[in-house]
Amino acid sequence: MPDEIVAPVEKGHIIGKVKVYLDGVFFHEENIVSKESIAKLGYLEKMIKKQIINFEISIYEYINFSLRAFFICHQ
């Protein structure tokens, strides 16, 4: 299965496969099929997604910095 699936994706599109092994012996293979259609993001959606990711990174950096400062002060 790919690491990333690029929109648009139509409902019913095969996006990967799952293979089942039992004691190292191939047992069964099944398609992974999209349950619904996913539209390609427009300009506004891309900007919102970018802002959310930047916000998440900012929070992560703040927490990481705060934890490092806490441990340095309490050594």
C-alpha positions as a Markdown table, in Angstrom:
| # | Residue | x | y | z |
|---|---|---|---|---|
| 1 | Met | 0.0 | 0.0 | 0.0 |
| 2 | Pro | 1.4 | 3.5 | -0.8 |
| 3 | Asp | 2.5 | 5.7 | 2.1 |
| 4 | Glu | 0.3 | 8.5 | 0.8 |
| 5 | Ile | -2.8 | 8.5 | -1.3 |
| 6 | Val | -3.3 | 11.6 | -3.5 |
| 7 | Ala | -6.9 | 13.0 | -4.0 |
| 8 | Pro | -9.1 | 12.8 | -5.9 |
| 9 | Val | -10.1 | 9.3 | -5.0 |
| 10 | Glu | -13.3 | 7.8 | -6.4 |
| 11 | Lys | -15.6 | 5.6 | -4.3 |
| 12 | Gly | -14.7 | 1.9 | -5.0 |
| 13 | His | -11.2 | 2.7 | -6.2 |
| 14 | Ile | -8.6 | 0.1 | -5.2 |
| 15 | Ile | -6.0 | 1.9 | -3.0 |
| 16 | Gly | -4.0 | -1.1 | -1.9 |
| 17 | Lys | -3.9 | -4.8 | -0.9 |
| 18 | Val | -3.7 | -6.7 | 2.3 |
| 19 | Lys | -2.0 | -10.1 | 2.3 |
| 20 | Val | -2.5 | -12.5 | 5.1 |
| 21 | Tyr | 0.2 | -15.1 | 6.1 |
| 22 | Leu | -0.3 | -17.9 | 8.5 |
| 23 | Asp | 3.0 | -19.3 | 10.0 |
| 24 | Gly | 4.9 | -17.6 | 7.2 |
| 25 | Val | 2.8 | -19.2 | 4.4 |
| 26 | Phe | 0.6 | -17.0 | 2.2 |
| 27 | Phe | -3.0 | -17.6 | 3.1 |
| 28 | His | -5.2 | -14.8 | 1.5 |
| 29 | Glu | -5.1 | -11.5 | -0.4 |
| 30 | Glu | -7.8 | -8.8 | -0.4 |
| 31 | Asn | -8.1 | -5.4 | -2.0 |
| 32 | Ile | -8.4 | -2.3 | 0.1 |
| 33 | Val | -11.2 | -0.2 | -1.5 |
| 34 | Ser | -12.1 | 3.4 | -0.8 |
| 35 | Lys | -15.4 | 3.5 | 1.0 |
| 36 | Glu | -16.2 | 7.0 | -0.2 |
| 37 | Ser | -15.0 | 9.6 | -2.8 |
| 38 | Ile | -12.5 | 12.2 | -1.7 |
| 39 | Ala | -12.2 | 15.4 | -3.6 |
| 40 | Lys | -9.0 | 17.2 | -4.4 |
| 41 | Leu | -8.4 | 20.1 | -2.0 |
| 42 | Gly | -9.0 | 23.6 | -3.4 |
| 43 | Tyr | -6.9 | 26.6 | -2.6 |
| 44 | Leu | -8.8 | 27.6 | 0.6 |
| 45 | Glu | -8.7 | 24.0 | 2.0 |
| 46 | Lys | -5.0 | 23.8 | 1.3 |
| 47 | Met | -4.3 | 27.1 | 3.1 |
| 48 | Ile | -6.4 | 25.9 | 6.1 |
| 49 | Lys | -4.6 | 22.6 | 6.2 |
| 50 | Lys | -1.2 | 24.4 | 6.1 |
| 51 | Gln | -2.3 | 26.7 | 8.9 |
| 52 | Ile | -3.4 | 23.7 | 11.0 |
| 53 | Ile | -0.1 | 21.9 | 10.4 |
| 54 | Asn | 1.9 | 25.0 | 11.3 |
| 55 | Phe | -0.2 | 25.4 | 14.5 |
| 56 | Glu | 0.5 | 21.8 | 15.4 |
| 57 | Ile | 4.2 | 22.2 | 14.8 |
| 58 | Ser | 4.2 | 25.4 | 16.9 |
| 59 | Ile | 2.5 | 23.7 | 19.8 |
| 60 | Tyr | 4.9 | 20.7 | 19.6 |
| 61 | Glu | 7.9 | 23.0 | 19.6 |
| 62 | Tyr | 6.5 | 25.0 | 22.6 |
| 63 | Ile | 5.9 | 21.8 | 24.6 |
| 64 | Asn | 9.3 | 20.4 | 23.6 |
| 65 | Phe | 11.0 | 23.6 | 24.7 |
| 66 | Ser | 9.1 | 23.8 | 27.9 |
| 67 | Leu | 9.9 | 20.2 | 28.8 |
| 68 | Arg | 13.6 | 20.7 | 28.1 |
| 69 | Ala | 13.6 | 23.9 | 30.2 |
| 70 | Phe | 11.8 | 22.1 | 33.0 |
| 71 | Phe | 14.3 | 19.3 | 33.1 |
| 72 | Ile | 17.3 | 21.6 | 32.9 |
| 73 | Cys | 16.0 | 23.6 | 35.9 |
| 74 | His | 15.3 | 20.5 | 37.9 |
| 75 | Gln | 18.6 | 18.8 | 37.6 |
